[in-house]
Amino acid sequence: MTETAPRSMTLDDVLRIRTASDVQLSPDGALAVFVLGQAYVEKETPPSTTSMAVTIDDGTMQAFSPGNVIDRLLRWSPDGQTLAVLSRRPDEVESGVPPRASEQIYLLSRQGDGARRLTAVCGEIQDMAWRPDGSKLILLMTDSGPERESLRQEEEQDALELERHPRFARLWSVDVINGELAALTPADMHIWEFGLSPDGRQAALIASDAPFEWSWYQARLAVSMLGTSEVSTLYTTPRQLAHPRFSPDGTEVSIISCTWSDRGVIGGDVLVVPTGQADVRTLTAAQPFSVAWTEWEADGKALLGCGYADGEIALWRLRVTTGQVTTLWRGPCTFTPQIQPRFSRSGNRIAVLREDTDRPVDLWVAQLDGDSVGDWRQVTRLHPETEEWALGPVQTQHWMAADGTSIQGLLALPAGYRDGMRLPIITLVHGGPGFLQPYAFLLDIVRWCRPLTARGYAVLLPNPRGSTGWGTAFTEANLGDMGGEDYRDIMAGIDHIIQIGVGDADRLGIGGFSYGGFMAAWAVTQTNRFKASVMFAGISDWRSFHGIGPVPTWDALAYGSLGQPADPYDAAGPYTRFSPIMHVDRAHTPTLIVNGEGDMFASQGYQFFRGLKDRGVEVDMIVYPREGHAVVERLHQQDMIRRIADWYARHLDNDRVD
């Protein structure tokens, strides 16, 4: 039998890589469930997802959902006999589910059969957890909105009234026998996250007084006695808070905290907050890593944590009383979701959805063994076709910034690369900035990287200061200075790749998404070294961003200092100094601008397009209908990646481009 020669990865291959999320081990550790889905949507159609169940011992996998459903969240009952699934099932809308309610909770048996719809709510369910006794599910649900708002829409009185009709998210209980709903928290407090106490009578909350996205940056840690109006604030800070978890004895709450740019993109320090009068303790102070997920050990003496350390995934044991930190395992990979990597645990068994630069996402398990984690075992093979693909090497690179700070990044090279080849370099800057470029199979979050290496480019994926994964001080090192030292970190990385003999100094490109899009626009106003730039959903004018965007509290924090927000209306302040549009006279680099038509930040692209056009700089702008901040439709993704690759090819004169 002859072996098939490895072939290059195609754009269609890239889009066929499926997503996997929300892994949950059954309480006995024998079964793992997760949600398997597509990375794209067809025109105006939500992505299809399916709940998959895997027997850990033999890897047998079966679908727990019929084909025409969209599952999102999975939660095992405490006895492991029932699985709660948050699901959108279009075929059942006609059977009494309110039209505005797109997702409802279904209860399945352990064998995956007998699905029973539990809820018929109009609100949007954000999260759910079982009460410890298994009698009820606790829902984090956004209110459906005032009745007058529905009447206005029905009568086509559809004028938008900005921040006039707040919709709060509250905790509710739903009885798993009869479906009876009961509100558990006050109607005028917005809850972003929650964690139940061991007896199920209290909840630790990340809460704010307003339900708007900007108010998350001002949220506090509180504890609510469920079913009453009794709510007490435990902790406030100028930083952001996430992931509240009660200790097994109910006397302490752990949280994760740092200054973050995006809700849900988490990595920072672990704090333990007593419910009484004792002092708050930071378990990871000054540590050079960022924790994204924690679970208490059964004895309450330690937390098991997961997060990033120098770009790699790590698991730690954090001793609550002594502050001792033990690294249980660390490796060059990432866990799903990349923005807040996590694990599921049952006894000493740990399950994760894991990928690395050689293998796409799959279910993996390992055993905790004292202060270490045993060998990982791959349980599924969701993408066997990737074994036929010729992938280029991915190198870890470290370089020194101008001020002596050590910076890390990944360098993705084409298949067949040989030492001594000098290639055009495209630098792709990650979003956030409070995120990072992890060791992921497709590498960058917008899926440009592999198609670009397949066309002969070296792609640099830097993690400049402001990234998560190197500790809180590093993440906060660009406060008040976005576009300053972080930009110089990136330029130092490009110089490093040239100095080690990989990069061609005369063929440099830059690009990025969201904050990376800002950096792509900023770079072409600061230097003429780049021959091509791609700005995807980026920022060109920080003052107008402050006005039109949903998170004005963030940019004020980001351009200020800890606890001291910047003034966006200071004409000589950072909003002016760091806006690419204010320096457009210095731009000469051909720039491609990409936006979704429905993205609030699309006007940032229009502004930069007009500024470059007015100054005679070569510029194209592509706007995709039905898209928001990201581009998700399959045909749009294909078109976008082809246009981007062609833009770089046209301007970097790459001899290896098809």
C-alpha positions as CSV (number, residue, x, y, z in Angstrom):
1,M,0.0,0.0,0.0
2,T,1.4,3.4,-1.0
3,E,1.2,6.3,1.4
4,T,-0.6,9.5,0.3
5,A,1.9,12.4,0.0
6,P,1.0,15.3,2.3
7,R,-0.8,18.1,0.6
8,S,-1.1,21.8,1.2
9,M,-3.9,23.0,3.4
10,T,-6.6,24.8,1.3
11,L,-9.0,27.5,2.3
12,D,-11.9,25.0,2.3
13,D,-9.9,22.9,4.7
14,V,-9.5,25.8,7.0
15,L,-13.3,26.4,7.1
16,R,-14.0,22.7,7.7
17,I,-12.2,22.7,11.0
18,R,-15.0,22.3,13.5
19,T,-15.4,24.0,16.9
20,A,-15.8,22.2,20.2
21,S,-16.9,23.8,23.5
22,D,-18.3,23.4,27.0
23,V,-16.8,20.0,27.9
24,Q,-18.5,18.5,31.0
25,L,-17.5,15.3,32.8
26,S,-20.3,13.3,34.4
27,P,-20.0,13.1,38.2
28,D,-18.7,9.5,38.0
29,G,-16.1,10.5,35.3
30,A,-17.2,7.9,32.9
31,L,-18.8,10.1,30.3
32,A,-17.8,13.5,28.8
33,V,-20.2,15.7,26.8
34,F,-19.3,18.7,24.7
35,V,-20.8,20.8,21.9
36,L,-19.5,20.2,18.4
37,G,-20.2,22.7,15.7
38,Q,-19.2,24.6,12.6
39,A,-16.9,27.6,12.6
40,Y,-19.1,29.5,10.1
41,V,-22.7,30.1,9.2
42,E,-24.5,29.8,5.9
43,K,-26.3,33.0,4.8
44,E,-28.6,34.2,7.6
45,T,-28.5,30.8,9.2
46,P,-27.1,30.1,12.7
47,P,-24.3,27.6,12.9
48,S,-25.4,24.1,13.6
49,T,-24.1,22.5,16.8
50,T,-24.7,19.1,18.3
51,S,-24.2,17.7,21.8
52,M,-21.7,14.8,21.7
53,A,-21.3,12.2,24.4
54,V,-18.0,10.2,24.7
55,T,-17.3,7.2,26.8
56,I,-13.9,8.0,28.3
57,D,-12.6,4.4,28.5
58,D,-13.1,3.4,24.9
59,G,-13.7,6.7,23.1
60,T,-17.1,5.7,21.8
61,M,-18.9,8.8,20.6
62,Q,-22.6,9.4,19.9
63,A,-24.7,12.5,19.2
64,F,-27.1,13.4,22.0
65,S,-29.1,15.8,19.8
66,P,-31.1,15.5,16.6
67,G,-29.7,17.2,13.5
68,N,-31.8,20.4,13.3
69,V,-30.8,21.9,16.7
70,I,-28.3,24.5,18.0
71,D,-27.0,23.4,21.4
72,R,-24.9,25.8,23.5
73,L,-24.6,24.9,27.2
74,L,-24.5,21.5,28.9
75,R,-24.8,20.7,32.7
76,W,-25.0,17.3,34.4
77,S,-27.3,16.8,37.3
78,P,-25.6,16.1,40.7
79,D,-26.5,12.4,40.4
80,G,-25.3,12.2,36.8
81,Q,-28.5,10.7,35.5
82,T,-29.8,13.8,33.7
83,L,-28.2,16.3,31.3
84,A,-29.6,19.8,31.0
85,V,-29.0,21.3,27.5
86,L,-29.6,24.9,26.5
87,S,-30.8,24.5,22.9
88,R,-32.5,26.2,20.0
89,R,-34.8,23.8,18.3
90,P,-36.6,25.5,15.4
91,D,-39.1,22.6,14.8
92,E,-40.6,23.2,18.3
93,V,-41.3,26.9,18.0
94,E,-44.7,26.1,16.7
95,S,-45.6,23.9,19.7
96,G,-46.1,26.8,22.2
97,V,-42.7,28.3,22.7
98,P,-42.9,32.1,22.6
99,P,-41.7,33.4,19.2
100,R,-39.1,35.6,20.8
101,A,-37.6,32.8,22.8
102,S,-34.9,31.2,20.7
103,E,-33.2,29.0,23.3
104,Q,-34.8,26.8,25.9
105,I,-33.6,24.2,28.4
106,Y,-34.2,20.5,27.6
107,L,-33.6,17.6,29.9
108,L,-32.1,14.4,28.5
109,S,-31.4,11.0,30.2
110,R,-27.9,9.8,30.7
111,Q,-28.3,7.7,27.6
112,G,-29.2,10.8,25.5
113,D,-32.9,10.0,24.9
114,G,-36.2,11.2,26.2
115,A,-35.5,14.9,25.6
116,R,-38.1,17.0,27.5
117,R,-38.4,20.7,27.1
118,L,-38.3,22.3,30.6
119,T,-38.7,26.0,29.9
120,A,-40.8,28.3,27.6
121,V,-39.3,31.6,28.6
122,C,-39.1,34.9,26.7
123,G,-35.9,36.0,28.4
124,E,-32.4,35.1,27.2
125,I,-30.7,32.4,29.3
126,Q,-27.0,33.2,29.7
127,D,-25.9,30.5,32.1
128,M,-27.3,27.7,34.3
129,A,-26.3,25.5,37.2
130,W,-28.0,22.7,39.2
131,R,-28.9,23.2,42.8
132,P,-26.9,20.7,44.9
133,D,-30.0,18.7,45.7
134,G,-30.9,18.3,42.0
135,S,-34.4,19.7,42.5
136,K,-34.0,22.9,40.5
137,L,-31.8,24.6,37.9
138,I,-30.6,28.1,38.6
139,L,-30.7,30.3,35.5
140,L,-29.0,33.5,34.7
141,M,-31.6,35.1,32.5
142,T,-31.9,38.5,30.8
143,D,-35.4,40.1,31.1
144,S,-37.5,39.9,28.0
145,G,-38.0,43.7,27.9
146,P,-40.9,46.0,28.8
147,E,-44.3,45.2,27.3
148,R,-44.5,48.7,25.8
149,E,-41.3,48.0,23.8
150,S,-42.9,45.0,22.2
151,L,-46.1,47.0,21.4
152,R,-44.0,49.7,19.8
153,Q,-42.3,47.2,17.6
154,E,-45.6,45.5,16.6
155,E,-47.0,48.9,15.7
156,E,-43.8,49.7,13.7
157,Q,-42.9,52.5,16.1
158,D,-39.3,51.3,16.0
159,A,-37.3,54.4,17.0
160,L,-34.3,53.5,19.1
161,E,-34.1,55.1,22.5
162,L,-30.6,54.9,23.7
163,E,-30.2,53.3,27.2
164,R,-33.8,54.2,28.0
165,H,-35.1,50.6,28.5
166,P,-32.6,48.6,30.5
167,R,-32.9,44.8,30.4
168,F,-31.5,43.3,33.6
169,A,-30.1,39.8,34.0
170,R,-31.3,38.1,37.2
171,L,-31.1,34.7,38.7
172,W,-34.2,32.5,38.5
173,S,-35.0,29.0,39.6
174,V,-36.9,26.4,37.5
175,D,-38.3,23.3,39.1
176,V,-37.1,20.3,37.1
177,I,-40.4,18.5,37.7
178,N,-43.1,21.1,36.9
179,G,-41.1,23.9,35.2
180,E,-42.2,26.5,37.8
181,L,-40.1,29.7,37.6
182,A,-39.2,31.9,40.5
183,A,-37.1,35.1,40.6
184,L,-34.2,34.9,43.1
185,T,-32.5,38.3,42.9
186,P,-33.6,41.9,42.8
187,A,-35.0,43.3,39.6
188,D,-32.8,46.4,39.6
189,M,-29.4,44.6,39.9
190,H,-27.6,43.2,36.8
191,I,-25.7,40.0,37.2
192,W,-22.9,39.1,34.8
193,E,-21.8,35.8,36.4
194,F,-22.7,33.7,39.4
195,G,-21.5,30.8,41.6
196,L,-23.7,28.9,44.0
197,S,-22.9,28.2,47.6
198,P,-22.5,24.5,48.6
199,D,-26.0,24.5,50.2
200,G,-27.5,26.3,47.2
201,R,-29.0,29.0,49.3
202,Q,-26.6,31.8,48.3
203,A,-24.9,33.0,45.1
204,A,-21.7,34.9,44.7
205,L,-22.3,37.5,42.0
206,I,-20.4,39.7,39.6
207,A,-23.0,42.5,39.6
208,S,-23.5,46.1,38.6
209,D,-26.2,48.7,38.9
210,A,-26.8,49.0,35.2
211,P,-27.1,46.3,32.5
212,F,-25.1,48.0,29.8
213,E,-21.8,46.6,28.5
214,W,-19.9,49.6,29.8
215,S,-21.1,48.8,33.4
216,W,-19.3,45.5,33.4
217,Y,-16.0,47.4,33.8
218,Q,-17.4,48.8,37.1
219,A,-18.9,45.6,38.5
220,R,-18.4,44.4,42.1
221,L,-18.4,41.1,43.9
222,A,-21.6,40.6,45.9
223,V,-23.4,37.8,47.7
224,S,-27.1,37.3,47.5
225,M,-29.4,35.3,49.8
226,L,-31.4,33.7,47.0
227,G,-35.2,34.5,47.0
228,T,-34.8,37.6,49.2
229,S,-33.7,41.2,48.7
230,E,-30.7,40.6,50.9
231,V,-27.5,41.4,48.9
232,S,-24.2,42.4,50.4
233,T,-21.1,43.8,48.6
234,L,-18.0,41.8,49.4
235,Y,-15.3,43.4,47.2
236,T,-14.8,46.4,44.9
237,T,-11.8,47.3,42.8
238,P,-10.8,49.5,39.8
239,R,-10.0,46.2,38.0
240,Q,-12.5,43.9,36.5
241,L,-13.7,40.7,38.2
242,A,-14.8,37.3,36.9
243,H,-15.4,33.6,37.9
244,P,-16.8,33.8,41.5
245,R,-16.6,30.4,43.2
246,F,-17.6,29.5,46.8
247,S,-15.3,27.5,49.0
248,P,-16.6,24.1,50.1
249,D,-17.4,25.4,53.5
250,G,-19.1,28.5,52.1
251,T,-16.9,31.0,54.1
252,E,-14.9,32.3,51.2
253,V,-15.3,33.2,47.5
254,S,-12.5,33.0,45.0
255,I,-12.4,35.4,42.0
256,I,-10.1,36.3,39.1
257,S,-9.1,39.9,38.6
258,C,-7.1,42.1,36.3
259,T,-7.6,45.0,33.9
260,W,-9.3,43.5,30.9
261,S,-10.4,44.8,27.5
262,D,-13.2,42.4,26.8
263,R,-15.8,40.7,28.9
264,G,-15.3,36.9,28.8
265,V,-11.6,37.2,27.8
266,I,-10.1,36.3,31.2
267,G,-6.7,35.9,32.7
268,G,-5.3,37.5,35.8
269,D,-4.7,37.0,39.6
270,V,-6.7,34.7,41.9
271,L,-8.1,36.4,45.0
272,V,-9.8,34.8,47.9
273,V,-12.5,37.0,49.5
274,P,-13.9,36.0,53.0
275,T,-17.6,36.3,53.4
276,G,-16.8,37.7,56.9
277,Q,-14.5,40.4,58.1
278,A,-11.1,38.9,57.2
279,D,-8.7,40.4,54.7
280,V,-8.8,39.7,51.0
281,R,-5.8,37.5,49.9
282,T,-4.1,37.5,46.5
283,L,-2.8,34.0,45.9
284,T,-0.9,34.8,42.7
285,A,0.6,38.2,43.4
286,A,3.6,39.0,41.2
287,Q,3.4,35.6,39.5
288,P,4.4,35.6,35.8
289,F,1.3,33.9,34.6
290,S,-2.4,34.6,34.2
291,V,-5.1,32.3,35.6
292,A,-8.4,32.0,33.7
293,W,-10.3,29.2,35.5
294,T,-10.4,27.7,39.0
295,E,-12.1,25.0,41.0
296,W,-11.8,24.4,44.7
297,E,-10.3,21.2,46.0
298,A,-12.7,19.2,48.1
299,D,-10.9,19.9,51.4
300,G,-11.0,23.7,50.8
301,K,-7.3,24.0,51.3
302,A,-6.4,24.8,47.7
303,L,-7.7,25.8,44.3
304,L,-6.9,24.0,41.0
305,G,-6.2,26.6,38.4
306,C,-5.8,26.8,34.6
307,G,-4.4,29.5,32.4
308,Y,-1.5,30.8,30.4
309,A,2.2,31.0,31.3
310,D,4.6,32.4,28.7
311,G,2.0,31.6,26.1
312,E,1.7,28.0,27.1
313,I,-1.2,26.3,28.9
314,A,-0.6,25.4,32.6
315,L,-2.4,23.8,35.5
316,W,-1.5,24.9,39.0
317,R,-2.4,24.1,42.6
318,L,-2.9,27.3,44.6
319,R,-2.6,26.8,48.4
320,V,-5.2,29.0,50.1
321,T,-3.5,29.4,53.5
322,T,0.2,29.4,52.6
323,G,0.0,31.0,49.1
324,Q,2.2,28.2,47.7
325,V,1.9,27.8,44.0
326,T,2.7,24.4,42.4
327,T,2.8,23.9,38.7
328,L,1.1,20.5,38.0
329,W,1.6,20.6,34.2
330,R,2.5,22.9,31.4
331,G,2.7,22.6,27.6
332,P,2.6,24.4,24.3
333,C,-1.1,24.0,23.5
334,T,-4.3,25.7,24.3
335,F,-7.6,24.6,25.9
336,T,-11.1,25.6,24.6
337,P,-12.2,28.3,24.7
338,Q,-8.9,30.1,24.0
339,I,-10.2,33.3,25.6
340,Q,-10.8,31.6,28.9
341,P,-9.3,28.1,28.9
342,R,-10.9,25.7,31.3
343,F,-11.2,22.0,32.4
344,S,-13.9,19.7,33.8
345,R,-13.0,17.6,36.8
346,S,-14.5,14.5,38.3
347,G,-12.5,13.1,41.2
348,N,-8.9,12.9,40.0
349,R,-9.9,12.8,36.3
350,I,-9.6,16.0,34.2
351,A,-11.1,16.5,30.8
352,V,-10.3,19.3,28.4
353,L,-10.8,20.3,24.8
354,R,-7.3,20.7,23.6
355,E,-5.4,21.7,20.5
356,D,-1.9,22.7,19.5
357,T,-0.1,23.9,16.4
358,D,0.0,20.3,14.9
359,R,-3.4,19.0,15.9
360,P,-6.9,20.6,15.9
361,V,-9.2,20.4,18.8
362,D,-10.1,17.0,20.4
363,L,-11.1,15.6,23.8
364,W,-8.2,14.8,26.0
365,V,-8.1,13.4,29.6
366,A,-5.5,13.0,32.3
367,Q,-5.3,12.0,35.9
368,L,-4.3,14.1,38.8
369,D,-1.5,12.4,40.8
370,G,-0.5,14.4,43.8
371,D,1.3,17.5,42.7
372,S,1.5,16.5,39.1
373,V,-0.7,15.5,36.2
374,G,-0.2,12.1,34.5
375,D,0.2,11.5,30.8
376,W,-2.6,13.0,28.7
377,R,-4.6,10.7,26.6
378,Q,-6.4,11.7,23.4
379,V,-9.9,10.3,23.4
380,T,-11.4,11.5,20.1
381,R,-10.2,12.1,16.5
382,L,-12.5,14.8,15.3
383,H,-10.4,15.8,12.3
384,P,-8.5,12.7,10.9
385,E,-8.2,14.4,7.5
386,T,-5.6,16.8,8.9
387,E,-3.1,14.0,9.0
388,E,-2.9,14.3,5.2
389,W,-2.0,18.0,5.3
390,A,1.5,19.4,5.0
391,L,1.9,22.0,7.7
392,G,4.8,24.3,8.1
393,P,6.7,24.5,11.4
394,V,5.8,26.9,14.2
395,Q,8.6,28.3,16.3
396,T,8.6,30.0,19.6
397,Q,10.5,33.2,19.5
398,H,11.7,35.5,22.3
399,W,13.2,38.9,21.9
400,M,14.2,41.9,24.0
401,A,12.2,45.1,23.8
402,A,14.0,48.4,23.8
403,D,13.6,48.8,27.6
404,G,14.9,45.2,28.3
405,T,11.4,43.5,28.6
406,S,11.3,40.0,27.3
407,I,8.6,39.5,24.7
408,Q,7.4,36.2,23.3
409,G,5.7,35.4,20.0
410,L,5.1,32.6,17.5
411,L,6.6,32.3,14.0
412,A,4.6,30.3,11.6
413,L,6.6,29.1,8.5
414,P,5.5,27.6,5.2
415,A,5.7,23.8,4.6
416,G,9.1,22.9,3.2
417,Y,10.8,25.8,4.8
418,R,14.6,25.4,5.0
419,D,17.1,27.2,7.1
420,G,18.6,30.2,5.3
421,M,15.5,31.0,3.3
422,R,14.5,34.6,3.6
423,L,10.8,35.1,3.3
424,P,8.4,38.1,3.3
425,I,7.1,38.6,6.9
426,I,3.4,39.3,7.7
427,T,2.9,40.3,11.3
428,L,-0.6,39.6,12.6
429,V,-1.5,41.4,15.8
430,H,-4.1,39.8,18.2
431,G,-7.1,41.5,19.5
432,G,-7.8,42.7,23.0
433,P,-5.3,43.9,23.9
434,G,-6.0,41.7,26.9
435,F,-5.7,38.4,25.0
436,L,-2.8,36.6,23.5
437,Q,-1.7,34.5,20.5
438,P,-1.8,30.9,21.9
439,Y,-0.5,27.6,20.5
440,A,-3.6,27.0,18.4
441,F,-3.9,24.8,15.3
442,L,-5.1,27.6,13.0
443,L,-3.1,30.1,15.1
444,D,-4.8,33.4,14.7
445,I,-8.4,33.8,15.8
446,V,-9.6,35.1,12.4
447,R,-8.0,32.1,10.5
448,W,-5.7,34.1,8.2
449,C,-2.4,32.6,9.3
450,R,-2.5,29.1,7.7
451,P,-3.7,30.3,4.3
452,L,-0.9,32.9,4.3
453,T,1.8,30.4,5.2
454,A,0.4,28.1,2.5
455,R,1.2,30.8,0.0
456,G,4.8,31.2,1.1
457,Y,4.8,33.8,3.9
458,A,6.4,33.8,7.3
459,V,3.8,35.0,9.8
460,L,4.9,36.5,13.1
461,L,2.3,36.4,15.9
462,P,3.6,38.6,18.7
463,N,2.4,38.9,22.3
464,P,3.4,42.4,23.2
465,R,3.0,44.0,26.7
466,G,-0.7,44.2,27.4
467,S,-1.2,40.5,26.5
468,T,-2.4,38.0,29.1
469,G,-0.3,35.1,30.1
470,W,2.7,36.9,31.7
471,G,1.1,38.1,34.9
472,T,-1.1,41.1,35.8
473,A,1.8,43.6,35.7
474,F,2.5,42.7,32.1
475,T,-1.1,42.8,31.1
476,E,-1.5,46.3,32.6
477,A,1.9,47.5,31.3
478,N,0.3,49.3,28.4
479,L,-2.3,51.3,30.4
480,G,-2.2,54.9,29.2
481,D,0.2,53.9,26.4
482,M,-1.7,51.7,23.8
483,G,0.3,52.3,20.7
484,G,3.5,53.2,22.6
485,E,5.7,50.5,24.0
486,D,3.4,47.7,22.8
487,Y,4.0,49.0,19.2
488,R,7.7,49.1,19.8
489,D,7.6,45.5,21.2
490,I,6.1,44.4,17.9
491,M,8.6,46.3,15.8
492,A,11.5,44.8,17.9
493,G,10.0,41.3,17.1
494,I,10.1,42.0,13.4
495,D,13.7,43.2,13.6
496,H,14.5,39.9,15.5
497,I,13.0,37.8,12.8
498,I,15.1,39.6,10.2
499,Q,18.2,39.3,12.4
500,I,17.9,35.5,12.7
501,G,17.9,35.2,8.9
502,V,14.2,34.3,8.3
503,G,12.7,37.6,7.3
504,D,13.2,39.8,4.3
505,A,13.4,43.4,5.5
506,D,12.2,44.8,2.2
507,R,8.9,42.7,2.2
508,L,7.0,43.4,5.4
509,G,3.3,43.4,5.9
510,I,1.1,43.9,8.9
511,G,-2.5,43.2,9.8
512,G,-4.8,42.5,12.7
513,F,-8.4,42.2,14.0
514,S,-10.1,44.6,16.5
515,Y,-7.3,45.9,18.7
516,G,-4.9,44.3,16.2
517,G,-6.7,46.3,13.5
518,F,-6.0,49.5,15.5
519,M,-2.3,48.4,15.6
520,A,-2.2,47.9,11.8
521,A,-3.6,51.4,11.3
522,W,-1.4,52.9,13.9
523,A,1.8,51.2,12.4
524,V,1.3,52.7,9.0
525,T,1.2,56.2,10.5
526,Q,4.4,55.6,12.5
527,T,6.7,54.0,9.9
528,N,6.9,53.4,6.2
529,R,8.7,50.0,6.6
530,F,5.5,48.1,5.7
531,K,4.6,47.4,2.1
532,A,1.0,46.4,2.9
533,S,-1.4,46.6,5.8
534,V,-4.8,45.0,6.5
535,M,-7.0,46.7,9.1
536,F,-9.9,44.4,10.1
537,A,-12.6,45.9,12.5
538,G,-9.9,48.2,13.9
539,I,-10.0,51.7,15.6
540,S,-8.7,54.8,13.9
541,D,-10.1,57.5,16.2
542,W,-10.3,56.9,19.9
543,R,-12.5,59.8,20.6
544,S,-15.2,58.8,18.2
545,F,-14.8,55.2,19.4
546,H,-15.6,56.4,22.9
547,G,-18.7,58.1,21.6
548,I,-20.1,55.4,19.4
549,G,-19.0,52.2,21.1
550,P,-20.7,50.2,23.9
551,V,-17.7,50.3,26.2
552,P,-16.6,53.9,26.9
553,T,-15.6,52.9,30.4
554,W,-12.9,50.6,28.9
555,D,-11.1,53.1,26.7
556,A,-11.1,55.6,29.5
557,L,-9.5,53.0,31.8
558,A,-7.1,51.8,29.1
559,Y,-5.8,55.3,28.3
560,G,-5.6,56.3,32.0
561,S,-3.9,54.6,34.9
562,L,-5.3,52.1,37.5
563,G,-8.2,53.9,39.2
564,Q,-7.8,57.1,37.2
565,P,-9.6,57.1,33.9
566,A,-8.4,59.3,31.0
567,D,-10.4,62.3,29.8
568,P,-11.5,61.6,26.2
569,Y,-12.1,65.3,25.7
570,D,-8.6,66.5,26.5
571,A,-7.5,67.8,23.1
572,A,-3.8,67.1,23.9
573,G,-4.5,63.8,25.7
574,P,-3.9,60.2,24.7
575,Y,-7.2,60.0,22.7
576,T,-5.6,62.5,20.3
577,R,-2.0,61.3,20.5
578,F,-2.8,57.7,19.8
579,S,-5.5,58.0,17.1
580,P,-4.2,56.9,13.7
581,I,-6.5,59.4,12.0
582,M,-4.6,62.2,13.6
583,H,-1.4,61.1,12.0
584,V,-2.7,60.2,8.6
585,D,-0.4,62.7,6.9
586,R,2.5,60.4,7.6
587,A,0.9,57.3,6.1
588,H,2.1,55.9,2.7
589,T,1.4,52.2,3.1
590,P,-1.2,50.5,0.8
591,T,-4.0,49.5,3.2
592,L,-7.0,47.2,2.9
593,I,-9.8,47.9,5.4
594,V,-12.4,45.2,6.2
595,N,-15.5,45.6,8.3
596,G,-18.9,44.0,8.9
597,E,-21.7,46.4,8.0
598,G,-23.4,45.9,11.3
599,D,-20.3,46.5,13.4
600,M,-20.6,49.6,15.6
601,F,-17.0,50.2,14.7
602,A,-17.5,50.2,11.0
603,S,-17.4,54.0,11.0
604,Q,-13.8,53.7,12.3
605,G,-12.9,52.0,9.0
606,Y,-14.8,54.6,6.9
607,Q,-12.9,57.4,8.7
608,F,-9.5,55.8,8.0
609,F,-10.5,55.0,4.4
610,R,-11.4,58.6,3.7
611,G,-8.3,59.9,5.5
612,L,-6.0,57.7,3.4
613,K,-7.9,58.5,0.2
614,D,-7.7,62.2,0.9
615,R,-3.9,61.9,1.3
616,G,-3.4,59.9,-1.9
617,V,-2.6,56.6,-0.2
618,E,-3.6,53.4,-2.0
619,V,-6.6,52.1,0.0
620,D,-9.4,49.6,-0.5
621,M,-12.3,49.0,1.8
622,I,-14.6,45.9,1.9
623,V,-17.8,45.9,3.9
624,Y,-19.7,42.6,4.4
625,P,-23.5,42.8,4.8
626,R,-25.2,40.9,7.7
627,E,-21.9,40.8,9.6
628,G,-20.9,42.4,12.9
629,H,-17.5,42.8,14.6
630,A,-16.4,39.4,13.2
631,V,-17.1,37.9,9.8
632,V,-18.9,34.6,10.2
633,E,-20.7,33.6,7.0
634,R,-18.9,31.0,5.0
635,L,-18.8,32.7,1.7
636,H,-17.8,36.0,3.3
637,Q,-14.9,34.3,5.2
638,Q,-13.7,32.7,1.9
639,D,-13.9,36.0,0.1
640,M,-12.2,37.9,2.9
641,I,-9.3,35.6,3.3
642,R,-8.7,35.4,-0.5
643,R,-8.8,39.2,-0.8
644,I,-6.4,39.6,2.1
645,A,-3.9,37.0,0.6
646,D,-4.1,38.7,-2.7
647,W,-3.5,42.2,-1.2
648,Y,-0.3,41.0,0.4
649,A,0.7,39.2,-2.8
650,R,0.2,42.3,-4.8
651,H,2.4,44.5,-2.6
652,L,5.0,42.1,-1.1
653,D,6.0,40.7,-4.5
654,N,6.0,37.1,-3.2
655,D,7.4,34.8,-5.9
656,R,5.7,31.8,-4.2
657,V,2.2,33.2,-4.4
658,D,-0.2,31.1,-6.5
